[in-house]
Amino acid sequence: MIFKLDNKFDECFTVSNEMYTGFIQIFKDKNPLHTNEQFAIDNGFKGMVMHGNILTGFLSYFIGECLPVKNVIIHSQEIQFKNAVYLNDELQFHATVTGIYDSVNAVEFRYDFKNREEKIVAKGKFQIGLLQ
Amino acid sequence: MERNVIMKQVNDIFIDILDNEEIVIGETTQASDVEDWDSLTHIQLVVAIEKHFKIRFTSKEIQSWNNVGEMVNCIQKKGI
């Protein structure tokens, strides 16, 4: 098993305009919270809120491209959104191995995304399988 | 732990993982008897059972099981 309990991984992601507009173009989620500045402000936010699932895209990138092995498949993932993410926010991503299941070649991670103010904007866990 | 208690707890894990309140497993239950018990679900079941009972199986042990009863035998052998 290449992973060990408590292994830690860090990445940095920025929510770019390209991601934001690309997400809207592909998935058609034009909810005013994401597209109308005044609507977002009237509802208590600093500005247009980025789609939470852009962060799951970062998660996908981390699992598929940043782990030390490529023979991985996602078994499950959970995400809780804690604070709003805005355009051009820089997010620090931290993931820790919290479970190793050698019998089925599965590894569980817990992760969080923090903004520049060190606030957790999202957190959760995911489980991957190592393909043989 | 009494075998019937382990079986009840394993049943609850099956209900949770398979998201089916109607599942009732028994000693001779096999994967083919339970709708949606496929290879990916099997991994989730094993992980959930390992977590719940705080045990670890080997891949050899898992491959030796032919039914739920043999899975429970294996849990009991871990001192549960």
Backbone of each chain as ProteinMPNN parsed JSONL, in Angstrom:
{"seq_chain_A": "MIFKLDNKFDECFTVSNEMYTGFIQIFKDKNPLHTNEQFAIDNGFKGMVMHGNILTGFLSYFIGECLPVKNVIIHSQEIQFKNAVYLNDELQFHATVTGIYDSVNAVEFRYDFKNREEKIVAKGKFQIGLLQ", "coords_chain_A": {"N_chain_A": [[0.855, -1.205, 0.0], [0.707, 2.053, -1.004], [-0.075, 4.32, 0.319], [-0.077, 5.741, 3.595], [-1.399, 5.797, 6.904], [-2.407, 8.976, 7.994], [-0.9, 10.338, 6.136], [-0.252, 13.391, 4.45], [-1.499, 15.88, 2.203], [-1.179, 18.755, 0.155], [-2.569, 21.365, -1.763], [-2.947, 24.208, -3.955], [-5.563, 26.195, -5.089], [-7.193, 28.33, -7.44], [-10.149, 30.09, -8.005], [-10.971, 30.746, -11.064], [-11.98, 33.139, -13.598], [-12.397, 31.846, -15.967], [-13.037, 29.237, -15.156], [-15.411, 29.757, -13.791], [-17.132, 30.928, -15.773], [-17.047, 28.873, -17.598], [-18.203, 26.776, -16.183], [-20.839, 27.681, -15.961], [-21.501, 27.794, -18.639], [-21.347, 25.117, -19.387], [-22.964, 23.655, -17.529], [-25.242, 25.157, -17.176], [-26.239, 26.41, -14.886], [-27.551, 29.166, -13.875], [-28.397, 30.48, -11.661], [-29.447, 33.332, -9.797], [-27.888, 33.867, -7.541], [-25.404, 33.2, -8.327], [-24.974, 34.757, -10.53], [-25.93, 37.343, -10.41], [-24.94, 40.179, -9.082], [-26.122, 42.099, -7.323], [-28.325, 40.713, -6.336], [-27.045, 38.693, -4.912], [-25.728, 40.224, -2.96], [-27.921, 41.392, -1.677], [-28.812, 39.166, -0.433], [-27.082, 38.735, 1.579], [-24.41, 38.206, 0.961], [-20.984, 38.905, -0.091], [-20.685, 39.299, -2.709], [-21.175, 37.904, -6.013], [-21.702, 34.479, -5.626], [-19.59, 31.747, -6.017], [-20.131, 28.662, -7.789], [-20.645, 25.875, -5.768], [-19.909, 23.406, -6.676], [-17.74, 23.75, -8.268], [-15.659, 23.383, -6.62], [-15.758, 20.647, -6.222], [-14.802, 19.904, -8.601], [-12.126, 20.666, -8.335], [-11.464, 18.806, -6.453], [-11.708, 16.462, -7.902], [-9.64, 16.864, -9.726], [-7.476, 16.829, -7.943], [-7.551, 14.171, -6.994], [-7.306, 12.716, -9.357], [-4.976, 13.706, -10.552], [-2.995, 14.63, -8.749], [-2.315, 12.844, -6.73], [0.087, 10.349, -5.678], [-0.179, 8.118, -7.292], [-1.665, 6.846, -10.303], [-3.534, 4.942, -10.773], [-6.287, 5.075, -9.794], [-9.649, 5.15, -8.511], [-12.673, 6.824, -7.835], [-14.577, 5.977, -5.083], [-16.465, 7.061, -3.34], [-17.69, 10.281, -2.285], [-17.952, 13.082, -0.127], [-19.181, 16.312, 0.589], [-19.25, 19.303, 2.427], [-20.499, 22.525, 2.465], [-19.248, 25.419, 3.828], [-18.633, 28.142, 3.882], [-19.008, 30.99, 1.723], [-17.584, 31.083, -1.571], [-15.748, 33.246, -3.614], [-15.255, 34.901, -6.819], [-12.005, 34.555, -8.116], [-10.965, 33.842, -5.661], [-8.411, 32.478, -3.676], [-7.675, 29.256, -2.782], [-6.651, 27.094, -0.219], [-5.983, 23.743, -0.219], [-6.26, 20.903, 1.772], [-5.532, 17.554, 2.441], [-5.911, 14.511, 4.211], [-4.889, 11.213, 4.894], [-7.133, 9.046, 6.296], [-8.019, 6.517, 6.624], [-7.103, 3.192, 5.933], [-7.723, 0.486, 3.925], [-6.721, -2.329, 3.336], [-7.665, -4.812, 2.562], [-9.528, -4.457, 0.576], [-8.269, -2.741, -1.066], [-8.675, 0.041, -0.604], [-8.772, 3.526, 0.204], [-9.299, 6.047, 2.564], [-9.88, 9.515, 2.772], [-9.83, 12.631, 4.532], [-10.699, 16.016, 3.991], [-10.159, 19.558, 3.504], [-11.026, 22.845, 2.298], [-9.561, 25.981, 2.51], [-9.98, 29.518, 2.696], [-8.2, 32.645, 1.98], [-8.415, 33.945, 4.334], [-8.185, 32.001, 6.118], [-10.471, 30.673, 6.709], [-12.549, 27.84, 6.757], [-13.973, 26.84, 3.816], [-15.117, 24.693, 2.638], [-15.544, 21.237, 3.41], [-14.914, 17.713, 3.865], [-15.088, 14.225, 3.052], [-13.535, 11.572, 1.209], [-13.452, 8.48, -0.577], [-11.164, 6.378, -2.143], [-10.406, 3.853, -4.572], [-7.768, 1.625, -5.271], [-6.753, 0.657, -8.326], [-6.013, -2.551, -9.655]], "CA_chain_A": [[0.0, 0.0, 0.0], [1.549, 3.249, -1.134], [-0.526, 5.335, 1.285], [0.025, 5.422, 5.017], [-2.299, 6.578, 7.74], [-1.977, 10.328, 8.346], [-0.234, 11.029, 5.014], [-0.917, 14.677, 4.203], [-1.3, 16.452, 0.87], [-1.617, 20.151, 0.058], [-2.594, 21.983, -3.094], [-3.524, 25.545, -3.96], [-6.441, 26.382, -6.243], [-7.82, 29.649, -7.575], [-11.377, 30.042, -8.806], [-10.734, 31.717, -12.134], [-13.141, 33.522, -14.412], [-12.553, 30.785, -16.973], [-13.786, 28.14, -14.517], [-16.762, 30.256, -13.477], [-17.949, 31.039, -16.994], [-17.092, 27.528, -18.191], [-19.176, 25.988, -15.418], [-22.177, 28.141, -16.356], [-21.715, 27.414, -20.041], [-21.532, 23.663, -19.508], [-24.041, 23.088, -16.704], [-26.423, 26.029, -17.298], [-26.745, 26.895, -13.597], [-27.442, 30.622, -13.88], [-29.111, 30.99, -10.482], [-28.971, 34.707, -9.551], [-26.846, 33.913, -6.508], [-24.133, 33.03, -9.027], [-24.847, 35.592, -11.726], [-26.459, 38.695, -10.189], [-24.198, 40.751, -7.948], [-27.025, 42.755, -6.365], [-29.117, 39.645, -5.705], [-26.174, 38.032, -3.923], [-25.515, 41.182, -1.848], [-29.204, 41.499, -0.961], [-28.996, 37.939, 0.349], [-26.096, 38.655, 2.657], [-23.061, 37.837, 0.523], [-20.141, 40.038, -0.503], [-20.778, 39.406, -4.164], [-21.666, 36.664, -6.615], [-21.13, 33.279, -5.0], [-19.188, 30.738, -7.004], [-20.822, 27.381, -7.645], [-19.923, 24.976, -4.866], [-19.378, 22.217, -7.342], [-16.41, 24.011, -8.839], [-14.72, 22.778, -5.667], [-15.687, 19.205, -6.461], [-13.895, 19.78, -9.75], [-10.76, 20.672, -7.782], [-11.289, 17.513, -5.783], [-11.492, 15.489, -8.973], [-8.282, 17.099, -10.227], [-6.531, 16.359, -6.929], [-7.53, 12.7, -6.958], [-6.856, 12.172, -10.636], [-3.699, 14.208, -11.053], [-1.998, 15.023, -7.739], [-1.903, 11.737, -5.865], [1.306, 9.729, -6.207], [-0.499, 7.02, -8.21], [-2.723, 7.182, -11.268], [-4.507, 3.847, -10.869], [-7.275, 5.322, -8.743], [-11.043, 5.37, -8.887], [-13.402, 7.367, -6.678], [-15.701, 5.159, -4.613], [-17.493, 7.929, -2.76], [-17.187, 11.563, -1.793], [-18.926, 13.927, 0.57], [-18.693, 17.679, 0.734], [-20.109, 20.245, 3.154], [-20.107, 23.891, 2.153], [-19.286, 26.151, 5.093], [-18.582, 29.587, 3.625], [-19.079, 31.291, 0.29], [-16.354, 31.284, -2.344], [-15.955, 34.32, -4.595], [-14.38, 34.874, -7.995], [-10.564, 34.772, -7.885], [-10.517, 33.379, -4.335], [-7.335, 31.474, -3.657], [-8.054, 28.268, -1.764], [-5.669, 26.092, 0.172], [-6.621, 22.433, -0.065], [-5.495, 19.969, 2.604], [-6.157, 16.229, 2.546], [-5.189, 13.601, 5.098], [-5.345, 9.822, 4.852], [-7.739, 8.717, 7.593], [-8.356, 5.095, 6.703], [-6.498, 2.305, 4.93], [-8.453, -0.78, 3.913], [-5.912, -3.163, 2.44], [-8.403, -5.987, 2.084], [-10.25, -4.095, -0.648], [-7.461, -1.702, -1.733], [-9.391, 1.318, -0.519], [-8.151, 4.52, 1.081], [-10.22, 7.136, 2.892], [-9.25, 10.812, 3.074], [-10.633, 13.786, 4.927], [-10.099, 17.176, 3.333], [-10.853, 20.844, 3.597], [-10.564, 23.989, 1.511], [-9.587, 27.211, 3.309], [-9.698, 30.729, 1.92], [-7.008, 33.382, 2.452], [-8.657, 34.346, 5.731], [-8.065, 30.761, 6.907], [-11.792, 30.119, 7.001], [-12.896, 26.657, 5.973], [-15.118, 27.098, 2.932], [-15.748, 23.399, 2.39], [-14.793, 20.108, 3.947], [-15.605, 16.449, 3.654], [-14.236, 13.05, 2.956], [-13.729, 10.762, 0.007], [-12.783, 7.18, -0.567], [-10.711, 5.941, -3.455], [-9.936, 2.481, -4.71], [-6.555, 1.504, -6.076], [-6.986, -0.366, -9.343], [-4.892, -3.484, -9.693]], "C_chain_A": [[0.881, 1.241, 0.0], [1.169, 4.322, -0.112], [-0.368, 4.821, 2.71], [-0.947, 6.321, 5.775], [-1.654, 7.909, 8.095], [-1.088, 10.997, 7.279], [-1.003, 12.311, 4.718], [-0.56, 15.212, 2.811], [-1.853, 17.878, 0.855], [-1.58, 20.593, -1.399], [-3.188, 23.379, -2.951], [-4.355, 25.699, -5.239], [-6.981, 27.811, -6.255], [-9.053, 29.51, -8.468], [-11.285, 31.14, -9.862], [-12.028, 32.052, -12.871], [-13.428, 32.451, -15.465], [-13.362, 29.614, -16.399], [-15.245, 28.544, -14.297], [-17.635, 30.292, -14.725], [-18.091, 29.674, -17.68], [-18.14, 26.665, -17.505], [-20.598, 26.361, -15.84], [-22.501, 27.686, -17.775], [-22.043, 25.921, -20.168], [-22.777, 23.182, -18.771], [-25.305, 23.951, -16.636], [-26.999, 26.488, -15.958], [-26.495, 28.398, -13.523], [-28.241, 31.227, -12.725], [-28.558, 32.369, -10.145], [-27.922, 34.821, -8.449], [-25.459, 33.85, -7.155], [-23.916, 34.065, -10.136], [-25.302, 37.042, -11.539], [-25.86, 39.251, -8.904], [-25.155, 41.319, -6.877], [-27.867, 41.731, -5.618], [-28.303, 38.973, -4.601], [-25.968, 38.933, -2.706], [-26.787, 41.304, -1.007], [-29.459, 40.276, -0.084], [-27.847, 37.691, 1.326], [-24.689, 38.262, 2.259], [-22.297, 39.064, 0.036], [-20.239, 40.301, -2.005], [-21.298, 38.094, -4.707], [-20.924, 35.472, -6.01], [-20.777, 32.269, -6.098], [-19.927, 29.425, -6.748], [-19.989, 26.45, -6.75], [-19.279, 23.814, -5.594], [-18.139, 22.487, -8.191], [-15.368, 23.364, -7.926], [-14.646, 21.258, -5.846], [-14.855, 18.926, -7.717], [-12.444, 19.777, -9.297], [-10.445, 19.325, -7.127], [-10.982, 16.422, -6.811], [-10.067, 15.608, -9.521], [-7.247, 16.559, -9.233], [-6.414, 14.834, -6.969], [-6.927, 12.14, -8.249], [-5.442, 12.536, -11.019], [-2.613, 14.429, -9.988], [-1.549, 13.887, -6.829], [-0.697, 11.036, -6.491], [1.065, 8.524, -7.123], [-1.643, 7.431, -9.125], [-3.808, 6.095, -11.335], [-5.565, 3.962, -9.762], [-8.671, 5.494, -9.326], [-11.751, 5.896, -7.638], [-14.553, 6.421, -6.341], [-16.833, 6.039, -4.099], [-16.862, 9.255, -2.378], [-18.324, 12.34, -1.144], [-18.326, 15.306, 0.678], [-19.726, 18.5, 1.501], [-19.59, 21.641, 2.842], [-20.312, 24.76, 3.401], [-19.304, 27.667, 4.907], [-18.552, 29.816, 2.12], [-17.682, 31.454, -0.307], [-16.672, 32.299, -3.436], [-14.939, 34.205, -5.734], [-12.961, 35.296, -7.611], [-10.102, 34.438, -6.468], [-9.423, 32.342, -4.506], [-7.635, 30.531, -2.501], [-6.911, 27.306, -1.488], [-6.422, 24.793, 0.442], [-5.703, 21.536, 0.757], [-6.25, 18.637, 2.641], [-5.267, 15.336, 3.405], [-5.765, 12.198, 4.95], [-5.866, 9.444, 6.238], [-8.136, 7.248, 7.71], [-7.697, 4.318, 5.583], [-7.229, 0.963, 5.036], [-7.787, -1.697, 2.889], [-6.715, -4.292, 1.809], [-9.121, -5.705, 0.777], [-9.541, -2.975, -1.412], [-8.161, -0.348, -1.754], [-8.7, 2.235, 0.483], [-9.155, 5.646, 1.304], [-9.423, 8.388, 3.258], [-10.293, 11.742, 3.681], [-9.941, 15.016, 4.35], [-10.827, 18.448, 3.73], [-10.233, 21.834, 2.625], [-10.646, 25.205, 2.427], [-9.316, 28.397, 2.396], [-8.515, 31.484, 2.536], [-7.174, 33.894, 3.882], [-8.601, 33.146, 6.67], [-9.417, 30.189, 7.329], [-12.01, 28.882, 6.149], [-14.118, 26.983, 5.114], [-15.851, 25.801, 2.576], [-14.89, 22.317, 3.012], [-15.569, 18.824, 3.705], [-14.651, 15.288, 3.665], [-14.487, 12.354, 1.624], [-12.989, 9.459, 0.169], [-12.402, 6.805, -1.981], [-10.363, 4.455, -3.408], [-8.685, 2.504, -5.568], [-6.764, 0.351, -7.042], [-5.763, -1.271, -9.446], [-4.541, -3.844, -11.124]], "O_chain_A": [[1.697, 1.442, 0.9], [2.006, 5.139, 0.274], [-0.507, 3.628, 2.983], [-1.266, 7.433, 5.353], [-0.478, 7.955, 8.458], [-0.583, 12.099, 7.498], [-2.233, 12.33, 4.73], [0.551, 15.01, 2.321], [-2.878, 18.161, 1.476], [-0.676, 20.237, -2.155], [-3.846, 23.692, -1.958], [-3.894, 25.369, -6.332], [-7.196, 28.416, -5.204], [-9.005, 28.897, -9.535], [-11.498, 32.317, -9.572], [-13.026, 31.338, -12.773], [-14.585, 32.196, -15.801], [-14.25, 29.073, -17.058], [-16.173, 27.785, -14.576], [-18.741, 29.752, -14.734], [-19.13, 29.367, -18.265], [-18.872, 25.919, -18.156], [-21.447, 25.494, -16.049], [-23.615, 27.253, -18.071], [-22.904, 25.524, -20.953], [-23.558, 22.397, -19.31], [-26.323, 23.518, -16.097], [-28.151, 26.919, -15.909], [-25.408, 28.853, -13.166], [-28.705, 32.364, -12.815], [-27.345, 32.577, -10.196], [-27.148, 35.778, -8.431], [-24.479, 34.367, -6.617], [-22.798, 34.227, -10.624], [-25.083, 37.876, -12.417], [-26.224, 38.851, -7.798], [-25.004, 41.045, -5.686], [-28.097, 41.862, -4.415], [-28.803, 38.72, -3.505], [-26.024, 38.472, -1.566], [-26.731, 41.318, 0.222], [-30.221, 40.337, 0.881], [-27.667, 36.581, 1.828], [-23.852, 38.008, 3.125], [-22.88, 40.118, -0.216], [-19.916, 41.386, -2.489], [-21.804, 37.262, -3.955], [-19.698, 35.464, -5.901], [-21.582, 31.989, -6.986], [-20.302, 29.126, -5.615], [-18.789, 26.272, -6.96], [-18.238, 23.304, -5.181], [-17.559, 21.564, -8.764], [-14.339, 22.868, -8.385], [-13.591, 20.656, -5.643], [-14.281, 17.848, -7.869], [-11.629, 19.001, -9.794], [-9.34, 18.792, -7.23], [-10.109, 15.579, -6.606], [-9.383, 14.609, -9.748], [-6.272, 15.918, -9.624], [-5.313, 14.284, -6.976], [-6.132, 11.201, -8.217], [-4.771, 11.783, -11.724], [-1.426, 14.413, -10.313], [-0.485, 13.979, -6.217], [-0.487, 11.123, -7.701], [2.018, 7.969, -7.671], [-2.48, 8.259, -8.764], [-4.88, 6.322, -11.897], [-5.712, 3.076, -8.92], [-8.846, 5.921, -10.467], [-11.461, 5.464, -6.522], [-15.388, 6.106, -7.189], [-18.005, 5.795, -4.383], [-15.651, 9.344, -2.173], [-19.482, 12.264, -1.556], [-17.115, 15.461, 0.839], [-20.927, 18.398, 1.25], [-18.392, 21.908, 2.943], [-21.411, 24.824, 3.953], [-19.925, 28.386, 5.69], [-18.129, 28.954, 1.35], [-16.743, 31.897, 0.355], [-17.712, 32.23, -4.092], [-13.923, 33.519, -5.629], [-12.758, 36.266, -6.881], [-8.958, 34.724, -6.113], [-9.499, 31.457, -5.358], [-7.827, 30.971, -1.367], [-6.289, 26.775, -2.407], [-7.37, 24.755, 1.227], [-4.511, 21.425, 0.47], [-7.463, 18.608, 2.848], [-4.04, 15.397, 3.333], [-6.981, 12.02, 4.89], [-5.136, 9.514, 7.226], [-8.542, 6.794, 8.78], [-7.728, 4.732, 4.424], [-7.332, 0.387, 6.119], [-8.23, -1.818, 1.747], [-6.474, -4.679, 0.666], [-9.305, -6.606, -0.042], [-10.128, -2.342, -2.289], [-8.227, 0.317, -2.788], [-8.123, 1.784, 1.473], [-9.78, 6.135, 0.363], [-8.419, 8.316, 3.967], [-11.483, 11.648, 3.38], [-8.715, 15.04, 4.237], [-11.954, 18.417, 4.224], [-9.09, 21.687, 2.191], [-11.68, 25.441, 3.052], [-8.533, 28.306, 1.451], [-7.906, 31.015, 3.497], [-6.198, 34.232, 4.551], [-8.922, 33.25, 7.854], [-9.49, 29.324, 8.203], [-11.693, 28.874, 4.959], [-15.169, 27.358, 5.634], [-17.04, 25.809, 2.257], [-13.673, 22.456, 3.13], [-16.754, 18.861, 3.374], [-13.552, 15.36, 4.215], [-15.532, 12.538, 1.0], [-12.036, 9.345, 0.941], [-13.211, 6.899, -2.904], [-10.07, 3.892, -2.352], [-8.566, 3.316, -6.486], [-6.932, -0.795, -6.627], [-4.625, -0.814, -9.338], [-3.617, -4.623, -11.357]]}, "seq_chain_B": "MERNVIMKQVNDIFIDILDNEEIVIGETTQASDVEDWDSLTHIQLVVAIEKHFKIRFTSKEIQSWNNVGEMVNCIQKKGI", "coords_chain_B": {"N_chain_B": [[-19.217, -10.939, 21.651], [-22.579, -11.794, 21.041], [-23.568, -14.033, 18.423], [-25.967, -13.5, 17.083], [-26.281, -10.836, 17.619], [-24.134, -9.665, 16.324], [-24.902, -10.352, 13.74], [-27.226, -8.827, 13.501], [-26.158, -6.263, 13.618], [-24.548, -6.285, 11.364], [-26.543, -6.574, 9.483], [-27.78, -4.087, 9.756], [-25.759, -2.486, 8.723], [-25.754, -3.335, 6.073], [-28.283, -2.377, 5.346], [-27.863, 0.354, 5.545], [-25.701, 0.86, 3.718], [-26.687, -0.189, 1.315], [-28.919, 1.261, 1.152], [-31.529, 0.402, 1.652], [-34.228, -0.324, 3.377], [-35.543, -2.678, 3.669], [-33.979, -4.897, 3.618], [-33.107, -8.097, 4.709], [-30.775, -10.047, 6.012], [-29.276, -13.308, 6.205], [-27.7, -16.313, 7.513], [-27.107, -17.814, 5.208], [-27.22, -16.06, 3.141], [-26.286, -14.759, 0.002], [-24.359, -12.761, -2.354], [-25.768, -12.768, -4.728], [-28.355, -12.957, -3.865], [-29.147, -10.509, -3.002], [-30.357, -7.515, -4.108], [-28.513, -5.171, -5.948], [-26.12, -5.719, -4.655], [-23.251, -5.477, -5.658], [-19.881, -5.541, -7.042], [-18.666, -3.1, -6.358], [-20.291, -2.183, -4.321], [-19.777, -4.2, -2.55], [-17.187, -3.594, -1.721], [-17.71, -1.246, -0.3], [-19.318, -2.287, 1.713], [-17.522, -3.988, 3.049], [-15.612, -2.116, 3.95], [-17.245, -0.566, 5.623], [-17.977, -2.471, 7.54], [-15.484, -3.154, 8.602], [-14.821, -0.675, 9.737], [-16.936, -0.318, 11.582], [-16.709, -2.49, 13.403], [-14.162, -2.127, 14.124], [-12.021, -3.622, 13.054], [-9.741, -5.418, 10.884], [-9.778, -6.996, 7.78], [-8.174, -9.511, 5.746], [-7.293, -9.681, 2.266], [-7.377, -12.287, 1.469], [-9.059, -13.495, 3.302], [-11.489, -12.258, 2.681], [-11.926, -13.164, 0.113], [-12.48, -15.778, 0.63], [-15.03, -15.976, 1.571], [-18.274, -17.314, 1.183], [-20.817, -16.738, 1.795], [-22.987, -14.736, 3.935], [-22.897, -15.81, 6.486], [-20.324, -16.919, 6.651], [-18.858, -14.615, 6.527], [-19.576, -13.467, 8.962], [-18.527, -15.404, 10.668], [-15.853, -14.859, 10.308], [-15.677, -12.296, 11.361], [-16.211, -12.874, 14.022], [-13.979, -14.412, 14.617], [-12.108, -12.479, 14.883], [-12.254, -11.709, 17.425], [-14.483, -10.394, 18.183]], "CA_chain_B": [[-20.544, -10.512, 21.219], [-23.421, -12.895, 20.546], [-23.613, -14.087, 16.956], [-27.176, -12.828, 16.557], [-26.073, -9.387, 17.749], [-23.257, -9.313, 15.186], [-25.708, -10.456, 12.514], [-28.132, -7.668, 13.474], [-25.367, -5.066, 13.299], [-24.157, -6.418, 9.949], [-27.77, -6.282, 8.728], [-27.957, -2.626, 9.761], [-24.755, -1.939, 7.798], [-26.276, -3.606, 4.73], [-29.407, -1.454, 5.113], [-27.296, 1.692, 5.339], [-24.898, 0.944, 2.487], [-27.527, -0.456, 0.14], [-30.024, 2.211, 1.212], [-32.751, -0.394, 1.48], [-34.712, -0.662, 4.732], [-36.213, -3.984, 3.687], [-33.025, -6.001, 3.545], [-32.94, -8.998, 5.859], [-29.77, -11.035, 5.638], [-29.173, -14.477, 7.089], [-26.45, -17.072, 7.414], [-26.82, -18.345, 3.862], [-27.403, -15.017, 2.122], [-25.155, -14.519, -0.91], [-24.484, -11.521, -3.13], [-26.803, -12.919, -5.765], [-29.679, -12.872, -3.237], [-29.439, -9.129, -2.596], [-30.327, -6.585, -5.237], [-27.502, -4.096, -5.885], [-24.874, -6.13, -3.992], [-22.275, -5.703, -6.721], [-18.485, -5.528, -6.569], [-18.363, -1.817, -5.718], [-21.023, -2.201, -3.044], [-19.065, -5.139, -1.672], [-16.072, -2.838, -1.116], [-18.289, -0.331, 0.712], [-19.767, -3.113, 2.843], [-16.338, -4.437, 3.8], [-15.044, -0.95, 4.646], [-18.165, -0.193, 6.708], [-17.89, -3.505, 8.591], [-14.172, -2.97, 9.264], [-14.915, 0.53, 10.575], [-17.902, -0.507, 12.667], [-16.203, -3.429, 14.417], [-12.752, -1.766, 14.38], [-11.203, -4.779, 12.695], [-9.263, -5.406, 9.509], [-9.738, -8.287, 7.1], [-7.186, -9.633, 4.674], [-7.965, -9.961, 0.99], [-7.573, -13.742, 1.416], [-10.272, -13.789, 4.085], [-12.667, -11.797, 1.933], [-12.127, -14.041, -1.046], [-12.91, -17.105, 1.082], [-16.436, -15.982, 1.987], [-19.293, -17.712, 0.208], [-22.102, -16.188, 2.222], [-22.913, -13.821, 5.084], [-22.497, -16.596, 7.658], [-18.85, -17.029, 6.658], [-18.371, -13.269, 6.872], [-19.762, -13.304, 10.41], [-17.505, -16.274, 11.297], [-14.578, -14.143, 10.231], [-15.771, -11.19, 12.338], [-16.09, -13.478, 15.365], [-12.584, -14.855, 14.808], [-11.289, -11.3, 15.213], [-12.423, -11.43, 18.849], [-15.689, -9.572, 18.429]], "C_chain_B": [[-21.306, -11.716, 20.67], [-23.521, -12.839, 19.023], [-24.841, -13.348, 16.389], [-27.059, -11.301, 16.645], [-25.185, -8.903, 16.603], [-24.076, -9.309, 13.893], [-26.646, -9.256, 12.377], [-27.362, -6.404, 13.062], [-24.911, -5.095, 11.838], [-25.372, -6.109, 9.064], [-27.992, -4.773, 8.633], [-26.967, -1.945, 8.8], [-25.211, -2.157, 6.344], [-27.398, -2.615, 4.383], [-28.872, -0.059, 4.781], [-26.584, 1.798, 3.99], [-25.76, 0.753, 1.238], [-28.76, 0.454, 0.096], [-31.36, 1.517, 0.953], [-33.182, -0.928, 2.85], [-35.246, -2.091, 4.811], [-35.254, -5.16, 3.678], [-33.002, -6.799, 4.843], [-31.96, -10.08, 5.42], [-29.77, -12.175, 6.651], [-27.874, -15.209, 6.824], [-26.099, -17.457, 5.974], [-26.974, -17.301, 2.747], [-26.117, -14.822, 1.313], [-25.405, -13.227, -1.694], [-25.619, -11.61, -4.148], [-28.227, -12.824, -5.199], [-30.104, -11.434, -2.952], [-29.272, -8.195, -3.789], [-29.29, -5.49, -4.963], [-26.229, -4.465, -5.126], [-23.869, -6.515, -5.093], [-20.864, -5.519, -6.169], [-18.134, -4.216, -5.856], [-19.063, -1.718, -4.36], [-20.317, -3.107, -2.049], [-17.898, -4.433, -0.965], [-16.608, -1.931, -0.01], [-18.76, -1.109, 1.932], [-18.583, -3.531, 3.707], [-15.74, -3.281, 4.599], [-15.928, -0.574, 5.838], [-18.099, -1.194, 7.855], [-16.563, -3.376, 9.341], [-14.221, -1.763, 10.206], [-15.777, 0.273, 11.803], [-17.33, -1.378, 13.786], [-14.745, -3.155, 14.788], [-11.834, -2.983, 14.19], [-10.666, -4.569, 11.288], [-9.266, -6.832, 8.98], [-8.528, -8.317, 6.178], [-7.949, -9.926, 3.381], [-8.248, -11.466, 0.861], [-8.852, -14.128, 2.162], [-11.516, -13.426, 3.283], [-12.985, -12.739, 0.774], [-12.663, -15.422, -0.639], [-14.403, -17.151, 1.43], [-17.355, -16.411, 0.843], [-20.664, -17.154, 0.551], [-21.902, -15.323, 3.474], [-22.454, -14.565, 6.343], [-20.982, -16.707, 7.767], [-18.211, -15.677, 6.957], [-18.464, -13.059, 8.39], [-18.78, -14.207, 11.182], [-16.186, -15.522, 11.394], [-14.554, -12.978, 11.238], [-15.56, -11.756, 13.744], [-14.654, -13.917, 15.659], [-11.657, -13.701, 15.165], [-11.472, -10.899, 16.681], [-13.618, -10.571, 19.175], [-16.739, -10.394, 19.15]], "O_chain_B": [[-20.758, -12.542, 19.94], [-23.554, -11.767, 18.419], [-24.76, -12.67, 15.365], [-27.656, -10.573, 15.852], [-25.449, -7.867, 15.993], [-23.965, -8.401, 13.07], [-26.84, -8.731, 11.281], [-27.845, -5.592, 12.273], [-24.891, -4.067, 11.163], [-25.242, -5.463, 8.024], [-28.343, -4.249, 7.576], [-27.301, -0.954, 8.15], [-25.069, -1.273, 5.5], [-27.452, -2.087, 3.273], [-29.356, 0.613, 3.87], [-26.84, 2.721, 3.217], [-25.583, 1.445, 0.235], [-29.537, 0.427, -0.859], [-32.187, 1.971, 0.163], [-32.579, -1.852, 3.397], [-35.382, -2.646, 5.901], [-35.689, -6.31, 3.726], [-32.892, -6.237, 5.933], [-32.271, -10.916, 4.572], [-30.204, -12.021, 7.793], [-27.053, -14.778, 6.014], [-24.933, -17.424, 5.58], [-26.87, -17.623, 1.564], [-25.02, -14.734, 1.864], [-26.509, -12.681, -1.694], [-26.333, -10.636, -4.387], [-29.187, -12.636, -5.946], [-31.277, -11.169, -2.69], [-28.202, -8.101, -4.389], [-29.22, -4.958, -3.856], [-25.346, -3.623, -4.964], [-23.671, -7.689, -5.408], [-20.681, -5.359, -4.963], [-17.395, -4.219, -4.871], [-18.492, -1.23, -3.384], [-20.267, -2.816, -0.854], [-17.654, -4.645, 0.223], [-16.036, -1.856, 1.077], [-18.617, -0.641, 3.062], [-18.631, -3.442, 4.934], [-15.402, -3.437, 5.773], [-15.426, -0.297, 6.928], [-18.158, -0.803, 9.021], [-16.525, -3.477, 10.568], [-13.724, -1.823, 11.331], [-15.394, 0.605, 12.925], [-17.452, -1.048, 14.966], [-14.163, -3.834, 15.633], [-11.005, -3.311, 15.039], [-11.087, -3.651, 10.585], [-8.813, -7.758, 9.652], [-7.937, -7.283, 5.871], [-9.1, -10.362, 3.407], [-9.224, -11.871, 0.23], [-9.62, -14.977, 1.709], [-12.474, -14.197, 3.219], [-14.141, -13.059, 0.498], [-13.228, -16.142, -1.461], [-14.977, -18.232, 1.568], [-17.235, -15.947, -0.29], [-21.559, -17.105, -0.293], [-20.793, -15.203, 3.994], [-21.716, -14.017, 7.162], [-20.425, -16.6, 8.859], [-17.146, -15.609, 7.571], [-17.539, -12.537, 9.013], [-18.266, -13.812, 12.228], [-15.504, -15.547, 12.419], [-13.535, -12.719, 11.879], [-14.823, -11.187, 14.549], [-14.175, -13.812, 16.788], [-10.561, -13.91, 15.684], [-10.927, -9.892, 17.131], [-13.76, -10.078, 20.294], [-17.821, -9.89, 19.447]]}, "name": "protein", "num_of_chains": 2, "seq": "MIFKLDNKFDECFTVSNEMYTGFIQIFKDKNPLHTNEQFAIDNGFKGMVMHGNILTGFLSYFIGECLPVKNVIIHSQEIQFKNAVYLNDELQFHATVTGIYDSVNAVEFRYDFKNREEKIVAKGKFQIGLLQMERNVIMKQVNDIFIDILDNEEIVIGETTQASDVEDWDSLTHIQLVVAIEKHFKIRFTSKEIQSWNNVGEMVNCIQKKGI"}
